[in-house]
Amino acid sequence: DQRGQLGNHQKSISHFTNICDQSIWMRRSTSARSITSKSHADPGPALRV
């Protein structure tokens, strides 16, 4: 039914979001020095997906 499909869709979205968050944090930790020298408003291409 539609509810089951919607639940699966939300699950896949949250899973994809988790993967994006993990890749962002990995990039953040590996390039923390370059990020700290930049403003918080524009973290730069390193944090953009």
mmCIF file of the N, C-alpha and C atoms, coordinates in Angstrom:
data_MODEL
# 
_entry.id   MODEL 
# 
loop_
_atom_site.group_PDB 
_atom_site.id 
_atom_site.type_symbol 
_atom_site.label_atom_id 
_atom_site.label_alt_id 
_atom_site.label_comp_id 
_atom_site.label_asym_id 
_atom_site.label_entity_id 
_atom_site.label_seq_id 
_atom_site.pdbx_PDB_ins_code 
_atom_site.Cartn_x 
_atom_site.Cartn_y 
_atom_site.Cartn_z 
_atom_site.occupancy 
_atom_site.B_iso_or_equiv 
_atom_site.pdbx_formal_charge 
_atom_site.auth_seq_id 
_atom_site.auth_comp_id 
_atom_site.auth_asym_id 
_atom_site.auth_atom_id 
_atom_site.pdbx_PDB_model_num 
ATOM 1   N N  . ASP A 1 1  ? 0.829  -1.196 0.000  1.00 0.00 ? 1  ASP A N  1 
ATOM 2   C CA . ASP A 1 1  ? 0.000  0.000  0.000  1.00 0.00 ? 1  ASP A CA 1 
ATOM 3   C C  . ASP A 1 1  ? 0.870  1.256  0.000  1.00 0.00 ? 1  ASP A C  1 
ATOM 4   N N  . GLN A 1 2  ? 0.247  2.400  -0.068 1.00 0.00 ? 2  GLN A N  1 
ATOM 5   C CA . GLN A 1 2  ? 1.023  3.638  -0.187 1.00 0.00 ? 2  GLN A CA 1 
ATOM 6   C C  . GLN A 1 2  ? 1.844  3.922  1.066  1.00 0.00 ? 2  GLN A C  1 
ATOM 7   N N  . ARG A 1 3  ? 1.275  3.605  2.232  1.00 0.00 ? 3  ARG A N  1 
ATOM 8   C CA . ARG A 1 3  ? 2.015  3.882  3.465  1.00 0.00 ? 3  ARG A CA 1 
ATOM 9   C C  . ARG A 1 3  ? 3.320  3.095  3.515  1.00 0.00 ? 3  ARG A C  1 
ATOM 10  N N  . GLY A 1 4  ? 3.271  1.832  3.087  1.00 0.00 ? 4  GLY A N  1 
ATOM 11  C CA . GLY A 1 4  ? 4.490  1.020  3.088  1.00 0.00 ? 4  GLY A CA 1 
ATOM 12  C C  . GLY A 1 4  ? 5.530  1.607  2.142  1.00 0.00 ? 4  GLY A C  1 
ATOM 13  N N  . GLN A 1 5  ? 5.100  2.048  0.960  1.00 0.00 ? 5  GLN A N  1 
ATOM 14  C CA . GLN A 1 5  ? 6.023  2.634  0.006  1.00 0.00 ? 5  GLN A CA 1 
ATOM 15  C C  . GLN A 1 5  ? 6.626  3.914  0.575  1.00 0.00 ? 5  GLN A C  1 
ATOM 16  N N  . LEU A 1 6  ? 5.805  4.724  1.212  1.00 0.00 ? 6  LEU A N  1 
ATOM 17  C CA . LEU A 1 6  ? 6.289  5.979  1.781  1.00 0.00 ? 6  LEU A CA 1 
ATOM 18  C C  . LEU A 1 6  ? 7.319  5.703  2.871  1.00 0.00 ? 6  LEU A C  1 
ATOM 19  N N  . GLY A 1 7  ? 7.068  4.694  3.702  1.00 0.00 ? 7  GLY A N  1 
ATOM 20  C CA . GLY A 1 7  ? 8.017  4.356  4.756  1.00 0.00 ? 7  GLY A CA 1 
ATOM 21  C C  . GLY A 1 7  ? 9.358  3.940  4.174  1.00 0.00 ? 7  GLY A C  1 
ATOM 22  N N  . ASN A 1 8  ? 9.329  3.102  3.132  1.00 0.00 ? 8  ASN A N  1 
ATOM 23  C CA . ASN A 1 8  ? 10.579 2.681  2.510  1.00 0.00 ? 8  ASN A CA 1 
ATOM 24  C C  . ASN A 1 8  ? 11.298 3.875  1.896  1.00 0.00 ? 8  ASN A C  1 
ATOM 25  N N  . HIS A 1 9  ? 10.538 4.793  1.302  1.00 0.00 ? 9  HIS A N  1 
ATOM 26  C CA . HIS A 1 9  ? 11.135 5.970  0.673  1.00 0.00 ? 9  HIS A CA 1 
ATOM 27  C C  . HIS A 1 9  ? 11.828 6.821  1.731  1.00 0.00 ? 9  HIS A C  1 
ATOM 28  N N  . GLN A 1 10 ? 11.179 7.018  2.867  1.00 0.00 ? 10 GLN A N  1 
ATOM 29  C CA . GLN A 1 10 ? 11.777 7.819  3.936  1.00 0.00 ? 10 GLN A CA 1 
ATOM 30  C C  . GLN A 1 10 ? 13.027 7.137  4.481  1.00 0.00 ? 10 GLN A C  1 
ATOM 31  N N  . LYS A 1 11 ? 12.981 5.819  4.564  1.00 0.00 ? 11 LYS A N  1 
ATOM 32  C CA . LYS A 1 11 ? 14.150 5.085  5.061  1.00 0.00 ? 11 LYS A CA 1 
ATOM 33  C C  . LYS A 1 11 ? 15.337 5.288  4.120  1.00 0.00 ? 11 LYS A C  1 
ATOM 34  N N  . SER A 1 12 ? 15.099 5.190  2.822  1.00 0.00 ? 12 SER A N  1 
ATOM 35  C CA . SER A 1 12 ? 16.198 5.351  1.866  1.00 0.00 ? 12 SER A CA 1 
ATOM 36  C C  . SER A 1 12 ? 16.732 6.773  1.916  1.00 0.00 ? 12 SER A C  1 
ATOM 37  N N  . ILE A 1 13 ? 15.851 7.744  2.122  1.00 0.00 ? 13 ILE A N  1 
ATOM 38  C CA . ILE A 1 13 ? 16.298 9.139  2.200  1.00 0.00 ? 13 ILE A CA 1 
ATOM 39  C C  . ILE A 1 13 ? 17.173 9.339  3.424  1.00 0.00 ? 13 ILE A C  1 
ATOM 40  N N  . SER A 1 14 ? 16.755 8.826  4.584  1.00 0.00 ? 14 SER A N  1 
ATOM 41  C CA . SER A 1 14 ? 17.544 8.992  5.800  1.00 0.00 ? 14 SER A CA 1 
ATOM 42  C C  . SER A 1 14 ? 18.875 8.263  5.662  1.00 0.00 ? 14 SER A C  1 
ATOM 43  N N  . HIS A 1 15 ? 18.869 7.102  4.999  1.00 0.00 ? 15 HIS A N  1 
ATOM 44  C CA . HIS A 1 15 ? 20.114 6.365  4.800  1.00 0.00 ? 15 HIS A CA 1 
ATOM 45  C C  . HIS A 1 15 ? 21.069 7.180  3.931  1.00 0.00 ? 15 HIS A C  1 
ATOM 46  N N  . PHE A 1 16 ? 20.542 7.769  2.852  1.00 0.00 ? 16 PHE A N  1 
ATOM 47  C CA . PHE A 1 16 ? 21.358 8.599  1.962  1.00 0.00 ? 16 PHE A CA 1 
ATOM 48  C C  . PHE A 1 16 ? 21.890 9.816  2.711  1.00 0.00 ? 16 PHE A C  1 
ATOM 49  N N  . THR A 1 17 ? 21.046 10.408 3.576  1.00 0.00 ? 17 THR A N  1 
ATOM 50  C CA . THR A 1 17 ? 21.476 11.572 4.354  1.00 0.00 ? 17 THR A CA 1 
ATOM 51  C C  . THR A 1 17 ? 22.597 11.188 5.304  1.00 0.00 ? 17 THR A C  1 
ATOM 52  N N  . ASN A 1 18 ? 22.496 10.010 5.925  1.00 0.00 ? 18 ASN A N  1 
ATOM 53  C CA . ASN A 1 18 ? 23.552 9.558  6.834  1.00 0.00 ? 18 ASN A CA 1 
ATOM 54  C C  . ASN A 1 18 ? 24.870 9.402  6.089  1.00 0.00 ? 18 ASN A C  1 
ATOM 55  N N  . ILE A 1 19 ? 24.813 8.848  4.878  1.00 0.00 ? 19 ILE A N  1 
ATOM 56  C CA . ILE A 1 19 ? 26.030 8.670  4.085  1.00 0.00 ? 19 ILE A CA 1 
ATOM 57  C C  . ILE A 1 19 ? 26.644 10.029 3.769  1.00 0.00 ? 19 ILE A C  1 
ATOM 58  N N  . CYS A 1 20 ? 25.796 10.998 3.409  1.00 0.00 ? 20 CYS A N  1 
ATOM 59  C CA . CYS A 1 20 ? 26.295 12.343 3.100  1.00 0.00 ? 20 CYS A CA 1 
ATOM 60  C C  . CYS A 1 20 ? 26.923 12.963 4.339  1.00 0.00 ? 20 CYS A C  1 
ATOM 61  N N  . ASP A 1 21 ? 26.257 12.828 5.487  1.00 0.00 ? 21 ASP A N  1 
ATOM 62  C CA . ASP A 1 21 ? 26.798 13.398 6.726  1.00 0.00 ? 21 ASP A CA 1 
ATOM 63  C C  . ASP A 1 21 ? 28.149 12.773 7.060  1.00 0.00 ? 21 ASP A C  1 
ATOM 64  N N  . GLN A 1 22 ? 28.262 11.452 6.890  1.00 0.00 ? 22 GLN A N  1 
ATOM 65  C CA . GLN A 1 22 ? 29.521 10.782 7.211  1.00 0.00 ? 22 GLN A CA 1 
ATOM 66  C C  . GLN A 1 22 ? 30.631 11.270 6.297  1.00 0.00 ? 22 GLN A C  1 
ATOM 67  N N  . SER A 1 23 ? 30.349 11.414 4.999  1.00 0.00 ? 23 SER A N  1 
ATOM 68  C CA . SER A 1 23 ? 31.385 11.876 4.072  1.00 0.00 ? 23 SER A CA 1 
ATOM 69  C C  . SER A 1 23 ? 31.782 13.306 4.404  1.00 0.00 ? 23 SER A C  1 
ATOM 70  N N  . ILE A 1 24 ? 30.816 14.118 4.813  1.00 0.00 ? 24 ILE A N  1 
ATOM 71  C CA . ILE A 1 24 ? 31.124 15.504 5.185  1.00 0.00 ? 24 ILE A CA 1 
ATOM 72  C C  . ILE A 1 24 ? 32.017 15.529 6.416  1.00 0.00 ? 24 ILE A C  1 
ATOM 73  N N  . TRP A 1 25 ? 31.680 14.729 7.419  1.00 0.00 ? 25 TRP A N  1 
ATOM 74  C CA . TRP A 1 25 ? 32.486 14.718 8.643  1.00 0.00 ? 25 TRP A CA 1 
ATOM 75  C C  . TRP A 1 25 ? 33.882 14.178 8.368  1.00 0.00 ? 25 TRP A C  1 
ATOM 76  N N  . MET A 1 26 ? 33.992 13.183 7.491  1.00 0.00 ? 26 MET A N  1 
ATOM 77  C CA . MET A 1 26 ? 35.310 12.645 7.155  1.00 0.00 ? 26 MET A CA 1 
ATOM 78  C C  . MET A 1 26 ? 36.152 13.731 6.488  1.00 0.00 ? 26 MET A C  1 
ATOM 79  N N  . ARG A 1 27 ? 35.528 14.460 5.553  1.00 0.00 ? 27 ARG A N  1 
ATOM 80  C CA . ARG A 1 27 ? 36.259 15.531 4.876  1.00 0.00 ? 27 ARG A CA 1 
ATOM 81  C C  . ARG A 1 27 ? 36.612 16.631 5.871  1.00 0.00 ? 27 ARG A C  1 
ATOM 82  N N  . ARG A 1 28 ? 35.692 16.888 6.799  1.00 0.00 ? 28 ARG A N  1 
ATOM 83  C CA . ARG A 1 28 ? 35.938 17.929 7.803  1.00 0.00 ? 28 ARG A CA 1 
ATOM 84  C C  . ARG A 1 28 ? 37.156 17.577 8.648  1.00 0.00 ? 28 ARG A C  1 
ATOM 85  N N  . SER A 1 29 ? 37.207 16.336 9.129  1.00 0.00 ? 29 SER A N  1 
ATOM 86  C CA . SER A 1 29 ? 38.294 15.945 10.034 1.00 0.00 ? 29 SER A CA 1 
ATOM 87  C C  . SER A 1 29 ? 39.628 15.915 9.293  1.00 0.00 ? 29 SER A C  1 
ATOM 88  N N  . THR A 1 30 ? 39.608 15.568 8.009  1.00 0.00 ? 30 THR A N  1 
ATOM 89  C CA . THR A 1 30 ? 40.870 15.476 7.266  1.00 0.00 ? 30 THR A CA 1 
ATOM 90  C C  . THR A 1 30 ? 41.369 16.852 6.858  1.00 0.00 ? 30 THR A C  1 
ATOM 91  N N  . SER A 1 31 ? 40.471 17.827 6.727  1.00 0.00 ? 31 SER A N  1 
ATOM 92  C CA . SER A 1 31 ? 40.901 19.166 6.310  1.00 0.00 ? 31 SER A CA 1 
ATOM 93  C C  . SER A 1 31 ? 40.488 20.208 7.341  1.00 0.00 ? 31 SER A C  1 
ATOM 94  N N  . ALA A 1 32 ? 40.604 19.839 8.616  1.00 0.00 ? 32 ALA A N  1 
ATOM 95  C CA . ALA A 1 32 ? 40.155 20.740 9.689  1.00 0.00 ? 32 ALA A CA 1 
ATOM 96  C C  . ALA A 1 32 ? 40.980 22.013 9.710  1.00 0.00 ? 32 ALA A C  1 
ATOM 97  N N  . ARG A 1 33 ? 42.275 21.916 9.431  1.00 0.00 ? 33 ARG A N  1 
ATOM 98  C CA . ARG A 1 33 ? 43.123 23.112 9.506  1.00 0.00 ? 33 ARG A CA 1 
ATOM 99  C C  . ARG A 1 33 ? 42.719 24.145 8.465  1.00 0.00 ? 33 ARG A C  1 
ATOM 100 N N  . SER A 1 34 ? 42.450 23.700 7.242  1.00 0.00 ? 34 SER A N  1 
ATOM 101 C CA . SER A 1 34 ? 42.074 24.661 6.201  1.00 0.00 ? 34 SER A CA 1 
ATOM 102 C C  . SER A 1 34 ? 40.700 25.245 6.482  1.00 0.00 ? 34 SER A C  1 
ATOM 103 N N  . ILE A 1 35 ? 39.843 24.465 7.147  1.00 0.00 ? 35 ILE A N  1 
ATOM 104 C CA . ILE A 1 35 ? 38.487 24.944 7.429  1.00 0.00 ? 35 ILE A CA 1 
ATOM 105 C C  . ILE A 1 35 ? 38.509 25.984 8.549  1.00 0.00 ? 35 ILE A C  1 
ATOM 106 N N  . THR A 1 36 ? 39.339 25.769 9.556  1.00 0.00 ? 36 THR A N  1 
ATOM 107 C CA . THR A 1 36 ? 39.354 26.696 10.684 1.00 0.00 ? 36 THR A CA 1 
ATOM 108 C C  . THR A 1 36 ? 39.844 28.072 10.245 1.00 0.00 ? 36 THR A C  1 
ATOM 109 N N  . SER A 1 37 ? 40.608 28.147 9.166  1.00 0.00 ? 37 SER A N  1 
ATOM 110 C CA . SER A 1 37 ? 41.112 29.437 8.703  1.00 0.00 ? 37 SER A CA 1 
ATOM 111 C C  . SER A 1 37 ? 40.075 30.176 7.870  1.00 0.00 ? 37 SER A C  1 
ATOM 112 N N  . LYS A 1 38 ? 38.967 29.495 7.537  1.00 0.00 ? 38 LYS A N  1 
ATOM 113 C CA . LYS A 1 38 ? 37.919 30.134 6.734  1.00 0.00 ? 38 LYS A CA 1 
ATOM 114 C C  . LYS A 1 38 ? 36.755 30.555 7.617  1.00 0.00 ? 38 LYS A C  1 
ATOM 115 N N  . SER A 1 39 ? 35.927 31.443 7.087  1.00 0.00 ? 39 SER A N  1 
ATOM 116 C CA . SER A 1 39 ? 34.775 31.920 7.861  1.00 0.00 ? 39 SER A CA 1 
ATOM 117 C C  . SER A 1 39 ? 33.715 30.833 7.956  1.00 0.00 ? 39 SER A C  1 
ATOM 118 N N  . HIS A 1 40 ? 32.884 30.897 9.011  1.00 0.00 ? 40 HIS A N  1 
ATOM 119 C CA . HIS A 1 40 ? 31.837 29.891 9.187  1.00 0.00 ? 40 HIS A CA 1 
ATOM 120 C C  . HIS A 1 40 ? 30.754 30.049 8.131  1.00 0.00 ? 40 HIS A C  1 
ATOM 121 N N  . ALA A 1 41 ? 30.575 31.267 7.625  1.00 0.00 ? 41 ALA A N  1 
ATOM 122 C CA . ALA A 1 41 ? 29.513 31.503 6.644  1.00 0.00 ? 41 ALA A CA 1 
ATOM 123 C C  . ALA A 1 41 ? 29.820 30.770 5.339  1.00 0.00 ? 41 ALA A C  1 
ATOM 124 N N  . ASP A 1 42 ? 31.089 30.693 4.964  1.00 0.00 ? 42 ASP A N  1 
ATOM 125 C CA . ASP A 1 42 ? 31.449 30.014 3.722  1.00 0.00 ? 42 ASP A CA 1 
ATOM 126 C C  . ASP A 1 42 ? 32.561 29.004 3.998  1.00 0.00 ? 42 ASP A C  1 
ATOM 127 N N  . PRO A 1 43 ? 32.204 27.786 4.399  1.00 0.00 ? 43 PRO A N  1 
ATOM 128 C CA . PRO A 1 43 ? 33.200 26.770 4.708  1.00 0.00 ? 43 PRO A CA 1 
ATOM 129 C C  . PRO A 1 43 ? 34.015 26.332 3.503  1.00 0.00 ? 43 PRO A C  1 
ATOM 130 N N  . GLY A 1 44 ? 33.543 26.651 2.311  1.00 0.00 ? 44 GLY A N  1 
ATOM 131 C CA . GLY A 1 44 ? 34.317 26.315 1.125  1.00 0.00 ? 44 GLY A CA 1 
ATOM 132 C C  . GLY A 1 44 ? 33.861 25.038 0.454  1.00 0.00 ? 44 GLY A C  1 
ATOM 133 N N  . PRO A 1 45 ? 34.439 24.699 -0.688 1.00 0.00 ? 45 PRO A N  1 
ATOM 134 C CA . PRO A 1 45 ? 34.011 23.526 -1.469 1.00 0.00 ? 45 PRO A CA 1 
ATOM 135 C C  . PRO A 1 45 ? 34.254 22.211 -0.750 1.00 0.00 ? 45 PRO A C  1 
ATOM 136 N N  . ALA A 1 46 ? 35.117 22.194 0.254  1.00 0.00 ? 46 ALA A N  1 
ATOM 137 C CA . ALA A 1 46 ? 35.415 20.933 0.939  1.00 0.00 ? 46 ALA A CA 1 
ATOM 138 C C  . ALA A 1 46 ? 34.185 20.382 1.651  1.00 0.00 ? 46 ALA A C  1 
ATOM 139 N N  . LEU A 1 47 ? 33.269 21.267 2.068  1.00 0.00 ? 47 LEU A N  1 
ATOM 140 C CA . LEU A 1 47 ? 32.098 20.796 2.813  1.00 0.00 ? 47 LEU A CA 1 
ATOM 141 C C  . LEU A 1 47 ? 30.867 20.687 1.927  1.00 0.00 ? 47 LEU A C  1 
ATOM 142 N N  . ARG A 1 48 ? 30.967 21.116 0.686  1.00 0.00 ? 48 ARG A N  1 
ATOM 143 C CA . ARG A 1 48 ? 29.792 21.052 -0.199 1.00 0.00 ? 48 ARG A CA 1 
ATOM 144 C C  . ARG A 1 48 ? 29.709 19.687 -0.843 1.00 0.00 ? 48 ARG A C  1 
ATOM 145 N N  . VAL A 1 49 ? 28.488 19.135 -0.897 1.00 0.00 ? 49 VAL A N  1 
ATOM 146 C CA . VAL A 1 49 ? 28.305 17.809 -1.487 1.00 0.00 ? 49 VAL A CA 1 
ATOM 147 C C  . VAL A 1 49 ? 27.989 17.962 -2.968 1.00 0.00 ? 49 VAL A C  1 
# 
